[in-house]
Amino acid sequence: MVSMNRRTLLGGAAAASLLSSIPLASLAQTGTGSNPIRIVVPYPPGGPLDVSARAIAEAVHDQLGNVIVDNRPGAGGNRGVTYLAQQKPDGMTLCVGAVATHAVNPNLFKKLPYDPIKDFEPVTLIAHVPNVLVVTPEFQKRTGIKSVADLVAYCKKNPDKLNYASGGNGSGGHMAGELLKAKAGIKMVHVPYAGAAAAQLSVLAGQTDLMFDNLASATANIKAGKLIALAVTTTTRAKSMPDVPTMVEAGVSDFDISTWYGLFVPAKTPAKIVNHLNEVITTALKSDKMKERLAKLGGESAPCSPAEFKALVQSELKKYAEIVKASGARVD
């Protein structure tokens, strides 16, 4: 097993200056057995971000050398991205940042140990994964709710009678629920859990009524008939479930939420390193094999330039500022 204690490739300001002048070709095969490139995942093993990071690490091995995945979960993803912000800007440490860490949490927490814009250099977006509004067959029998329109009508007649589970305060499911409440003018009780898996189990067990689940997590139970998909949260239908309407099609206007995630490096990483990483990783993401692997996670490969990814983060920060404000949600 590779030791997690790596020797730095180059150090200090002189290293950054030197690396910025090195031809891109010489940056290939940077990771060695004793000094691997690391991709930090700010969530536990097994989730879509973790699986995607491991797939990328495997796909870029020939170009970048040894790449390992380093899971650092905690504080809704804040622990892992804070760790990245503290690393040397030498291209040896990347992190999978997501809508939660770079758009929701900065608006949800009063204080964060990182700045989502100033402390990072975006490398590339990896994928967009729709969330999906799900209920159980038992819930449908009990309430008669067969559609989003039925759900809205029921909640208006019975404010706060229904509840919705989420993977925690500030999670994509939480924000989707709050957006539905704001857009439809309804009241439901939010029940946060320690992760989306626990939230889904609560819905399956009948402990909670519904949830906006990540499509990747919900797909198996939807196909098995244990969960019923009422709508996806993106503006276009999911390719893996073309018969499920969008929230807009279901009657809720201006509803567009997805779980996006991508790779970042620390601020002040030289542009040549960022661009080289972008070139290698986006090439991998465009391959049929990687597209298939992401599709199995419910996502759509979405490689882009560092500038395009930065623009997305800035846009999402503004969007979630409005959603969080409207919901009144706070964590601290």
C-alpha positions in Angstrom: 0.0 0.0 0.0 1.4 3.4 -0.9 2.3 5.6 2.1 0.2 8.7 2.4 3.3 10.7 3.5 4.6 12.1 0.2 7.8 14.0 -0.4 7.1 17.3 -2.1 8.2 17.5 -5.7 9.4 21.1 -5.5 9.0 23.6 -2.8 8.4 27.3 -2.2 8.1 30.2 -4.5 11.1 29.2 -6.5 9.5 25.9 -7.2 6.4 27.6 -8.6 8.5 29.8 -10.8 10.5 26.8 -12.0 7.4 24.7 -12.7 5.8 27.5 -14.7 8.7 27.5 -17.1 8.9 23.7 -17.6 7.6 22.4 -20.9 4.3 20.6 -20.5 5.7 17.3 -21.7 8.1 17.1 -18.7 5.1 17.3 -16.3 3.9 13.9 -17.5 4.6 10.9 -15.2 4.9 13.3 -12.2 3.5 10.8 -9.7 5.9 8.1 -8.6 5.6 5.3 -6.1 7.0 7.3 -3.2 5.6 10.6 -4.4 2.1 10.1 -5.9 -0.4 12.7 -7.0 -3.3 12.7 -4.7 -7.0 13.4 -5.4 -8.7 14.3 -2.1 -12.3 13.3 -1.9 -14.1 15.3 0.9 -16.7 12.5 1.4 -16.6 8.8 2.5 -15.6 6.0 0.2 -18.2 4.5 -2.1 -20.2 7.6 -3.2 -20.3 9.0 -6.7 -17.5 11.5 -6.1 -15.3 8.8 -4.7 -16.0 6.3 -7.5 -15.4 9.0 -10.1 -12.1 10.1 -8.6 -10.9 6.5 -8.6 -12.0 6.1 -12.2 -10.1 9.2 -13.2 -7.0 8.1 -11.2 -6.9 4.9 -13.2 -7.6 6.6 -16.6 -4.7 9.2 -16.3 -2.1 6.8 -14.9 -0.2 6.6 -18.2 0.0 10.4 -18.5 0.5 11.5 -14.8 2.0 8.4 -13.1 0.7 7.1 -9.8 -2.5 8.8 -8.6 -4.2 7.8 -5.4 -7.5 8.8 -3.8 -7.4 10.3 -0.3 -10.8 10.4 1.5 -11.1 13.2 4.0 -14.8 13.4 5.0 -16.3 15.7 7.6 -18.2 18.9 8.1 -20.3 18.6 4.9 -17.2 18.4 2.7 -15.6 21.4 4.3 -12.8 19.4 5.9 -11.4 18.0 2.7 -11.5 21.2 0.6 -9.9 23.1 3.5 -7.1 20.6 3.5 -6.6 21.2 -0.2 -6.4 25.0 0.3 -3.5 24.4 2.7 -1.4 22.3 0.3 1.5 23.5 -1.9 0.4 24.8 -5.3 2.6 22.3 -7.2 0.0 20.2 -9.0 0.6 17.2 -6.7 -2.7 17.5 -4.8 -6.2 17.9 -6.3 -9.6 17.8 -4.7 -13.1 16.9 -5.9 -15.1 19.9 -5.0 -18.9 19.9 -5.5 -21.9 22.1 -5.5 -22.1 21.6 -1.7 -18.5 22.7 -0.9 -18.2 25.5 -3.5 -21.7 27.0 -3.8 -24.0 25.9 -0.9 -21.8 25.8 2.1 -20.3 29.3 1.6 -23.9 30.6 1.8 -25.0 28.3 4.6 -22.2 28.7 7.1 -21.5 32.1 8.6 -17.8 31.3 8.7 -15.7 28.9 6.6 -12.0 28.2 6.8 -11.8 28.7 3.0 -12.9 31.0 0.2 -14.5 29.0 -2.7 -13.1 31.4 -5.3 -9.8 32.8 -3.8 -8.4 29.6 -2.4 -8.7 27.4 -5.4 -7.9 27.1 -9.1 -10.6 25.2 -11.0 -9.2 22.4 -13.3 -12.3 20.9 -14.9 -15.9 19.9 -14.2 -16.3 16.2 -14.0 -20.1 15.6 -14.2 -23.6 16.8 -13.5 -25.9 14.4 -11.7 -29.6 15.2 -11.4 -31.4 14.8 -8.2 -34.7 13.0 -8.3 -37.8 13.4 -6.1 -38.8 10.0 -4.8 -41.5 8.4 -2.7 -42.4 4.8 -1.9 -45.4 2.9 -3.2 -46.7 2.6 0.3 -46.6 6.4 0.6 -48.6 6.7 -2.6 -51.2 4.3 -1.4 -51.5 6.1 1.9 -51.7 9.7 0.5 -52.9 9.3 -3.0 -50.0 11.4 -4.2 -49.0 10.2 -7.7 -47.3 13.4 -9.1 -45.6 16.6 -8.1 -48.9 18.4 -8.7 -50.6 16.1 -6.2 -47.8 16.7 -3.7 -48.2 20.4 -3.9 -52.0 20.3 -3.6 -51.7 17.9 -0.6 -49.2 20.2 1.2 -51.3 23.3 0.6 -54.2 21.5 2.3 -52.0 20.0 5.0 -49.1 22.4 5.8 -46.2 20.8 7.6 -47.9 17.4 7.7 -45.4 15.8 5.3 -41.7 15.7 5.9 -38.7 15.3 3.6 -35.4 13.6 4.4 -32.0 14.8 3.2 -28.3 13.9 3.7 -27.8 16.8 6.0 -28.2 20.6 6.3 -26.8 22.2 3.1 -26.9 19.0 1.1 -28.3 19.0 -2.5 -31.5 17.3 -1.2 -32.0 19.9 1.5 -31.6 22.7 -1.0 -33.9 21.1 -3.5 -36.6 20.7 -0.8 -36.3 24.3 0.2 -36.5 25.4 -3.4 -39.7 23.4 -3.9 -41.2 24.9 -0.7 -40.3 28.4 -2.0 -41.4 28.0 -5.6 -44.6 26.1 -4.8 -45.5 28.1 -1.7 -45.9 25.0 0.5 -44.7 23.9 4.0 -42.9 20.6 4.7 -40.7 19.6 7.7 -37.0 19.0 6.9 -35.4 15.9 8.5 -31.6 15.9 8.1 -29.6 12.7 8.3 -25.9 12.0 8.5 -25.6 11.3 4.8 -27.8 10.5 1.8 -27.7 6.7 2.4 -29.3 7.1 5.9 -31.9 9.5 4.5 -32.8 7.1 1.8 -33.2 4.2 4.3 -35.5 6.4 6.3 -37.8 6.9 3.3 -37.7 3.2 2.4 -38.6 2.3 6.0 -41.5 4.8 6.1 -39.9 6.9 8.8 -39.9 9.9 6.4 -42.2 10.7 3.5 -40.0 11.7 0.6 -36.7 13.0 -0.5 -34.7 14.6 -3.3 -32.1 11.8 -3.8 -29.1 11.8 -6.0 -30.1 9.9 -9.1 -27.0 7.7 -8.9 -28.1 6.6 -5.4 -31.7 6.2 -6.2 -31.6 4.3 -9.5 -31.3 0.8 -8.2 -34.3 1.2 -5.9 -36.3 2.9 -8.6 -35.7 0.1 -11.0 -36.6 -2.4 -8.3 -39.9 -0.7 -7.6 -39.0 0.2 -4.1 -38.9 3.9 -4.9 -41.0 5.9 -7.4 -39.5 8.8 -9.2 -41.9 11.8 -9.5 -39.5 14.2 -11.2 -35.9 15.1 -11.8 -34.5 18.5 -10.7 -32.6 19.5 -13.9 -34.1 21.5 -16.8 -33.7 18.5 -19.1 -34.8 14.9 -18.5 -32.2 12.4 -17.4 -30.9 10.2 -20.2 -31.1 7.1 -17.9 -34.8 7.8 -17.1 -36.3 9.6 -20.1 -39.9 8.9 -18.9 -39.5 10.9 -15.7 -40.5 14.5 -16.1 -38.5 17.5 -14.9 -39.8 19.6 -12.1 -40.5 22.4 -14.6 -42.6 20.0 -16.7 -44.3 18.9 -13.5 -45.5 22.4 -12.9 -42.8 24.0 -10.7 -41.3 27.0 -12.6 -37.6 28.0 -12.6 -36.4 24.8 -10.9 -32.9 23.7 -11.8 -30.7 21.9 -9.3 -28.0 19.3 -10.0 -25.2 17.7 -8.1 -22.2 18.9 -10.0 -18.6 18.1 -9.1 -15.1 18.8 -10.5 -11.5 19.0 -9.7 -9.6 21.9 -8.1 -6.0 22.6 -7.1 -4.8 25.1 -4.5 -4.7 28.8 -5.5 -1.5 30.1 -7.1 -0.9 26.8 -8.9 1.0 27.8 -12.1 -1.3 28.1 -15.1 0.8 25.6 -17.1 0.3 23.0 -14.5 -3.5 23.7 -14.3 -3.8 23.6 -18.1 -1.7 20.4 -18.3 -3.9 18.7 -15.7 -7.0 20.0 -17.6 -5.8 18.6 -20.9 -5.0 15.1 -19.5 -8.2 14.8 -17.4 -10.7 16.2 -19.9 -9.3 13.8 -22.5 -10.0 11.0 -20.1 -13.5 12.3 -19.4 -14.3 12.4 -23.1 -13.5 8.7 -23.6 -16.4 6.3 -24.2 -15.2 4.2 -21.2 -15.4 7.1 -18.8 -18.7 8.3 -20.1 -20.1 4.8 -19.5 -18.7 4.7 -16.0 -20.2 8.1 -15.1 -23.5 7.1 -16.7 -23.7 4.2 -14.3 -23.4 6.7 -11.5 -26.4 8.6 -12.9 -24.1 11.4 -14.2 -23.2 13.0 -17.5 -19.6 13.6 -18.3 -19.1 17.4 -18.5 -15.4 18.3 -19.1 -14.6 21.9 -19.6 -11.9 24.6 -19.5 -10.7 26.0 -16.2 -12.3 29.4 -17.1 -15.7 27.7 -17.9 -15.6 25.8 -14.6 -14.8 29.0 -12.7 -17.7 30.8 -14.3 -20.0 27.9 -13.2 -18.8 28.2 -9.6 -19.4 31.9 -9.6 -22.9 31.5 -11.1 -23.9 28.7 -8.7 -22.7 30.8 -5.7 -25.1 33.5 -6.6 -28.0 31.1 -7.2 -27.6 29.3 -3.9 -27.3 32.6 -2.1 -30.9 33.3 -3.2 -32.1 29.8 -2.3 -30.5 29.8 1.2 -31.8 33.3 1.9 -35.3 32.3 0.8 -35.2 29.1 2.9 -33.8 30.8 6.0 -31.6 27.7 6.4 -28.4 28.1 8.5 -25.9 25.6 9.9 -24.1 27.8 12.4 
